[in-house]
Amino acid sequence: MTDIDTPEGWVVWNEEPDGRVILAYRPDVFDSDAFPAACLPTLYLTKGRRESRRPGASPAPGADWYVTLYLEPDVDDGGTSYGTRDAAVSGVLDTARSFANGEINYREMYQVPREDYFERLDELILSDGPS
């Protein structure tokens, strides 16, 4: 059972016994038809940086927790570190709310602009945002 009550539009996609969690935004529309499946916005809550570990390797004892927003496999916000898992859970929920409320400028994360996609994503987020 998860300890994360996700904001509207977000779901717990995966949760590991070691505390790692993946949240996904609107997986119902990122299905290759409405939106590209590879562009599913995801939030990773991990102990240690995801990209600095070898597959199967455990994080160093005392490693910080990280929250990283991915918009595509190679497009992310760089992550934010937290000293405890509780603080990281708060951080992942804050990031999820900010994204769902249209407060994150995801265009800055892309090196190559995708204006048509950005317009469609804006429409999706704004239609799901608070009324």
C-alpha positions as CSV (number, residue, x, y, z in Angstrom):
1,M,0.0,0.0,0.0
2,T,1.4,3.3,-1.0
3,D,1.9,6.2,1.4
4,I,1.5,8.7,-1.5
5,D,-1.8,10.3,-2.2
6,T,-1.2,11.7,-5.7
7,P,-2.7,15.0,-7.0
8,E,-5.3,14.8,-9.7
9,G,-4.0,13.4,-13.0
10,W,-1.1,11.5,-11.4
11,V,-1.0,7.9,-10.5
12,V,1.5,5.7,-8.7
13,W,2.9,3.7,-11.6
14,N,5.4,1.6,-9.5
15,E,6.5,1.4,-5.9
16,E,9.5,-0.7,-4.7
17,P,10.0,-2.1,-1.3
18,D,13.2,0.0,-0.9
19,G,11.1,3.2,-1.1
20,R,11.5,4.1,-4.7
21,V,8.4,5.3,-6.4
22,I,7.4,6.3,-10.0
23,L,4.4,8.6,-10.6
24,A,2.9,8.9,-14.1
25,Y,0.8,11.8,-15.4
26,R,-2.3,10.8,-17.3
27,P,-1.2,7.4,-18.6
28,D,-4.7,7.1,-20.1
29,V,-3.9,9.7,-22.8
30,F,-0.2,8.9,-23.3
31,D,-1.1,5.8,-25.3
32,S,0.5,6.4,-28.7
33,D,-2.7,7.6,-30.2
34,A,-3.6,10.8,-28.3
35,F,0.0,11.5,-27.1
36,P,3.2,9.6,-27.7
37,A,3.7,6.9,-25.1
38,A,7.4,7.8,-24.9
39,C,6.4,11.3,-23.7
40,L,4.6,10.1,-20.6
41,P,5.5,12.6,-17.9
42,T,6.9,10.7,-15.0
43,L,8.3,11.6,-11.6
44,Y,10.9,9.4,-10.0
45,L,11.6,9.3,-6.3
46,T,14.8,7.5,-5.8
47,K,17.6,7.1,-3.2
48,G,20.6,8.4,-5.0
49,R,20.6,9.7,-8.5
50,R,19.1,7.4,-11.1
51,E,21.6,8.0,-13.8
52,S,24.7,7.6,-11.5
53,R,24.0,4.0,-10.6
54,R,24.8,0.9,-12.5
55,P,21.7,-1.4,-13.0
56,G,21.2,-3.5,-9.9
57,A,23.6,-1.5,-7.8
58,S,22.5,-0.2,-4.4
59,P,22.8,3.5,-3.6
60,A,25.6,4.5,-1.2
61,P,24.6,4.4,2.5
62,G,23.5,7.9,3.5
63,A,22.7,8.9,-0.1
64,D,20.2,11.7,-0.5
65,W,16.7,11.0,-2.0
66,Y,16.0,12.6,-5.4
67,V,12.9,13.7,-7.2
68,T,13.3,13.9,-10.9
69,L,10.7,14.9,-13.5
70,Y,11.0,13.2,-16.9
71,L,9.1,14.4,-19.9
72,E,10.8,11.9,-22.2
73,P,13.6,9.3,-21.5
74,D,16.3,11.9,-22.2
75,V,14.4,15.1,-21.1
76,D,14.4,15.8,-17.4
77,D,14.6,18.7,-14.9
78,G,17.9,17.6,-13.4
79,G,16.4,16.4,-10.1
80,T,16.2,17.9,-6.7
81,S,17.8,16.3,-3.6
82,Y,16.3,15.8,-0.2
83,G,17.9,14.5,3.0
84,T,15.1,12.2,4.0
85,R,12.4,10.1,2.2
86,D,9.6,12.0,3.9
87,A,11.0,15.3,2.6
88,A,11.3,13.7,-0.9
89,V,7.7,12.5,-0.8
90,S,6.6,16.1,0.0
91,G,8.9,17.2,-2.9
92,V,7.4,14.7,-5.4
93,L,3.9,15.8,-4.4
94,D,4.7,19.5,-4.7
95,T,6.3,18.8,-8.2
96,A,3.3,16.8,-9.3
97,R,0.9,19.5,-8.2
98,S,3.0,22.2,-9.8
99,F,3.1,20.3,-13.1
100,A,-0.7,19.6,-13.0
101,N,-1.4,23.2,-12.3
102,G,0.7,24.4,-15.3
103,E,3.3,26.0,-13.1
104,I,6.3,24.1,-14.5
105,N,7.9,25.6,-17.7
106,Y,8.7,22.3,-19.3
107,R,9.7,24.0,-22.6
108,E,13.0,25.0,-20.9
109,M,13.9,21.3,-20.5
110,Y,14.0,20.7,-24.2
111,Q,17.0,21.4,-26.4
112,V,15.0,21.0,-29.6
113,P,11.6,22.8,-29.4
114,R,8.5,20.8,-30.2
115,E,5.9,23.6,-30.5
116,D,3.0,21.4,-31.8
117,Y,3.5,19.0,-29.0
118,F,3.9,21.8,-26.4
119,E,0.5,23.3,-27.5
120,R,-1.2,19.9,-27.2
121,L,0.4,19.3,-23.8
122,D,-0.6,22.8,-22.6
123,E,-4.2,22.1,-23.7
124,L,-4.2,18.8,-21.7
125,I,-2.8,20.3,-18.6
126,L,-5.0,23.4,-18.6
127,S,-8.1,21.2,-19.2
128,D,-7.2,19.1,-16.2
129,G,-6.1,21.9,-14.0
130,P,-8.0,23.5,-11.1
131,S,-11.3,25.2,-12.0
